[in-house]
Structure formats: C-alpha cells, structure tokens
C-alpha cells in the first residue's frame, strides 16, 4: 500500500483553510446541487482545517456567488 507521508497530507489540508462553500438550505433529502433552486437561501461555511463552521448567509445563489467569488480589485487592464 502506498501511503502518503503525513506531512504531505497536512500540507494539502492546510491549503484549504479559509475556503468557503455555499450550501442550499433545503429540507429533506432533495437535490442539493448548487445550480438547482437558485432562489433558495444558502449557508456560507468556512473550512477551519478540521470541520466546516458557519461563516455567513446568502439570500440566493447570485448573492452566494458574489461572496464566494468576489471581483478582483486592482486588476490591470490590457
């Protein structure tokens, strides 16, 4: 069995610290794909290295995308 060294695993885990994701707030076992139910509120979660913790709230998919993918500031124009 080819196990990776613990240091490599920890490095990969640490690279994701602070990463955000949006989770649709739907009831039951219905589909939770991000593109479905675009008007459904989303919980914004942040990875802290061990688990995802509450970070914020978005009223719909468009707002969640603005939080997850903010426009770049100071970008040079060609």
ZITA-V627575 format. One record per pair of residues at least 12 apart in sequence whose ideal C-beta (glycine too) atoms are under 10 Angstrom apart, sorted by the first residue. I is the first residue (numbers start at 0). GAP is how many residues later the second one is. D is the distance in Angstrom with one decimal. If there is no record, write none. Layout:
# ZITA-V627575
[[I/GAP/D] [I/GAP/D]]
This chain:
# ZITA-V627575
[[9/39/9.2] [12/34/8.9] [12/36/6.2] [12/37/8.7] [13/35/6.5] [15/31/5.2] [15/32/9.8] [15/33/7.8] [16/29/8.7] [16/30/6.1] [16/31/6.5] [16/32/4.8] [16/33/9.4] [17/28/6.5] [17/29/6.9] [17/30/8.1] [17/31/9.0] [17/37/9.5] [18/26/9.2] [18/27/7.2] [18/28/4.7] [18/29/9.7] [18/33/9.1] [18/49/9.4] [19/24/5.8] [19/25/6.9] [19/26/5.5] [19/27/7.9] [19/32/9.3] [19/35/6.2] [19/36/8.2] [19/44/9.2] [19/47/6.9] [19/48/5.4] [19/49/9.4] [20/13/8.9] [20/21/9.2] [20/22/9.2] [20/23/7.5] [20/24/5.4] [20/25/8.3] [20/26/7.7] [20/31/7.1] [20/34/9.2] [20/43/9.2] [20/47/7.3] [21/12/6.7] [21/19/9.7] [21/20/4.1] [21/21/7.2] [21/22/5.6] [21/23/7.7] [21/33/9.8] [21/34/9.2] [21/35/9.6] [21/36/6.1] [21/39/7.7] [21/41/9.1] [21/42/3.8] [21/43/7.8] [21/45/7.3] [21/46/6.0] [22/18/9.9] [22/19/6.2] [22/20/4.9] [22/21/8.0] [22/22/6.1] [22/29/8.4] [22/35/10.0] [22/41/9.1] [23/12/7.3] [23/13/5.9] [23/14/9.3] [23/16/4.8] [23/17/7.7] [23/18/5.6] [23/19/8.3] [23/34/9.8] [23/36/9.7] [23/37/8.1] [23/40/8.7] [24/12/9.4] [24/15/6.3] [24/16/4.9] [24/17/6.6] [24/18/5.9] [24/32/8.8] [24/33/9.7] [25/14/6.0] [25/15/9.3] [25/16/10.0] [33/27/6.9] [33/30/8.0] [33/31/8.8] [33/34/9.7] [34/26/7.4] [35/25/9.0] [36/23/9.0] [36/24/7.9] [37/22/6.2] [37/23/4.1] [37/24/7.2] [37/26/9.5] [37/27/9.9] [38/20/8.5] [38/21/5.2] [38/22/7.5] [38/23/9.2] [39/18/9.7] [39/19/9.3] [39/20/6.9] [39/21/7.4] [39/24/9.7] [40/16/6.7] [40/17/6.7] [40/18/5.8] [40/19/6.8] [40/20/9.5] [40/22/8.9] [40/23/8.8] [41/14/9.1] [41/15/7.3] [41/16/4.4] [41/17/8.1] [41/18/7.3] [41/19/6.9] [41/21/7.7] [41/22/4.2] [41/23/9.4] [41/25/8.7] [41/26/9.4] [42/12/8.4] [42/13/7.9] [42/14/6.3] [42/15/8.1] [42/21/9.1] [43/12/3.9] [43/13/6.4] [43/14/6.0] [43/19/9.5] [43/20/6.7] [43/23/5.8] [43/24/7.6] [54/12/8.8]]
